């Protein structure tokens, strides 16, 4: 009966002991200990405490109560120290959080299996397109030549195209980053086409019914089953609402969000690994670039973001109606995360608008190109909006010369400081001022710790001389040269600034499609002069002065009183400077942590010295018949010393973790 009861109570007793032991270790070491490490440490302690008691008390029946009690405490203390050493060693080898626990492993095995299958598929695509030799970690001198880089860029484009929507979008994004990759790659990746086989009408109808919460026939008077265009993310259908308005319906492909999430997880994991293990990954900030790309792509998958972009762009364009540039108006009540309904703009896509452009004549074509350029400048410099995909496929031309802008899924936004710096850079480039252009450029980029501003100024000056001469090649060549200069000086371009350069680099091809004789740099310089002239009109000067005065007025009102106080303090000889040390909470936390670690180190060292002194001291009073008091104190100080040392070591190892 008693034996059976004891067997039943063994497991609960062990669980209680493990929990108590984990609590004690957590309190002594001052760190959180996971369940696996707690069980491991408790197993070590339980395995040690028995042999220690046998060694200390060979004959427990012959020992008195005090000796037995002290021997038990000593055995438990030594076993606990051994367990804490195990925890510290585990923290050094495998820091807490670096390896997922059993719960995380159980929850994530499906996603890891899917990721592994996708890894295998991507590797097969890379090898099939001739990229396998670049996956072995060796340097390849062959890519130093332009021809080798072009062959590699061609293989990369085919691999990205075969990889699917995420990798196609990544290639399109990289094609605009001339500050990061060579020109051969940007030229080749520009040819990536985001197209796909059309979805069957039944699948489109199912998405519409699920998103709108009603049958398609109830929401639309007519909807063409044949798509106007089909891409890897969505496809577009023409339709008509019940009230008779002609619309365009953009429907997201089923399952594309899950595919993008899986591929983005792989890209982020790869970027994180490269940034940790390679110098070039750290210098480029690969993880930040990948995270920015992931945010932009997820926004593009949410059609409510494009709806907001359309509304913001429409408000910006309405301030200059004379330019006759517009965007389609969205229908918010029929727009969801996967469905976007907007008015259908009439007109011909710019790539197929040859007859319309010829009918406009040279003057009409120049007027349309100028309107598009000034509209883009207004968006960037006044409203902080950047339409990053102003290629000919996203521009409609009407017979009267007015323009329509499409595909606002990717729109950048600029803060006031960045807008001002972009304006200063364009003005300096237009005026040929290399010093002002250098200052504006350094405000736009993330500058490294060491940079030769003089060399950067000379490089910009040479570019200004080169591209300011009438008749020289401008446009994309000029932007490529600026990107090359940025790369040469190891300047990191933030994504929103890169979007501005991408806009104007893409816009150059669109403008020359409208008017083959259009000079982007000269037109931008002329537009800048008009802006300066408009800013110098009496009305604008008065408005600017009123704004500056309103901002300065509170300071001016307090200034006389403060000057009087300062003069009175100086006259009385009471002028002093009050500096608050450690006013920031982070500074206080840092100093407090250093003091705590130093104090623990000193106390641990003192306890260790005291332990040695007591254990080495001969004679002394007896705690029991067989144990001296000095031995009890010595071992006690030894335990305290080891605990404090282990606590300091745990803190040190956790702070040094990258």
Number of C-alpha atoms within 10 A of each C-alpha: 6 7 8 8 9 11 10 11 11 10 11 10 12 14 12 11 15 21 16 14 19 22 14 13 23 17 13 15 21 13 14 13 19 14 14 11 18 24 19 15 26 26 14 17 24 18 12 18 21 14 12 18 18 14 12 16 16 11 9 13 9 9 16 12 12 14 18 18 12 16 21 18 15 20 22 19 18 18 22 24 20 18 25 27 16 19 23 20 16 13 19 16 11 11 16 17 9 9 10 11 13 11 8 10 12 10 10 13 11 11 12 13 11 13 16 13 12 17 14 12 12 17 16 14 19 22 15 13 18 16 17 13 12 13 10 8 7 8 9 9 8 10 13 9 9 13 12 14 17 19 16 20 20 20 19 20 23 20 24 24 23 15 17 18 21 25 19 23 20 18 24 20 16 18 23 24 21 24 22 19 15 19 20 19 23 22 16 20 25 15 14 17 14 15 16 15 10 18 18 11 12 10 11 22 17 13 18 24 15 12 17 17 10 11 14 18 13 12 17 16 15 17 20 14 16 15 19 14 15 20 17 19 24 22 22 22 19 20 22 19 18 13 8 11 13 18 23 23 25 25 25 24 21 16 9 17 18 10 15 20 15 17 22 21 16 16 20 19 13 14 21 19 14 17 18 14 11 10 11 12 16 16 13 16 16 20 21 17 15 20 16 14 21 21 12 15 20 15 17 18 21 18 23 20 20 22 24 15 23 24 16 13 23 16 14 19 20 13 10 14 10 10 19 17 22 22 24 23 17 22 13 14 9 15 20 18 17 22 21 25 26 22 19 18 20 14 18 20 19 22 16 13 18 14 10 18 23 12 13 17 11 14 9 18 24 20 17 23 25 21 20 25 21 18 18 21 21 19 20 23 20 15 19 19 23 28 26 24 22 25 21 22 16 16 22 24 26 18 15 14 22 19 25 21 24 19 18 24 23 18 22 21 19 21 12 13 11 20 21 18 19 23 18 19 23 19 22 21 24 21 16 18 16 22 18 18 26 23 17 21 24 18 17 23 17 13 16 11 5 8 12 8 14 11 12 22 19 14 17 24 18 13 18 20 11 14 20 20 11 11 8 11 14 19 21 18 12 19 16 21 17 18 22 18 17 23 17 11 16 18 22 19 23 14 16 19 19 20 24 22 24 23 21 24 22 19 25 21 19 23 25 18 20 26 21 14 12 19 19 22 20 17 16 19 19 13 18 19 15 12 14 12 11 13 15 13 11 10 11 13 13 13 13 14 12 12 12 11 13 11 11 11 12 10 11 11 10 10 12 11 11 11 11 11 12 13 13 13 13 12 10 8 9 10 12 8 6 6 7 7 8 12 9 9 9 10 12 13 12 12 13 12 13 12 12 13 19 13 14 18 19 15 16 24 18 16 21 22 15 19 24 16 14 20 18 12 12 10 9 11 9 13 15 15 10 11 15 17 16 21 20 19 16 23 20 19 22 24 21 22 24 18 21 24 20 22 23 20 19 20 16 13 15 14 9 7 8 5
